């Protein structure tokens, strides 16, 4: 069953390989599903699959007058994500503090709490302050 945490300090200690993906994943569409299948290749039977997602869309912070409307409620999105065999969902609010972090600081902070071995991102993924972090 998929465990859901809402703070990095709540992440349980995990041994072995950890595949992590980060994104809003609203709609859980076919492109998202392809990524989730990719993750399974990295973890097979013994690994742990983790998704880090946000309780609100980043545009609520960046363009509050014109936020991107969400297709799914958070509850519905998490319900769908459960069907893709994730072991852990980290659900964070997308806030000013998070937005101010550079992608490398964000990933280092995250890696301290969750020592992921594989980071699986969509080709258009952007992480961190000024969207400076690309899948590379």
Buried (B, 14 or more C-beta within 10 A) or exposed (E): EBEBBEEBEEBEEBEEBBBBBBBBBBBBEEEBBEBBEBBBEBBEEEBBBBBBBBBBBBBBBEEEEEBEEBEBEBEBBBEBBEEBEBBBBBBBEBBEEBBEBBBEEBBEEBBEBBBBBBBBBBEEBBBBBEEEBEEE
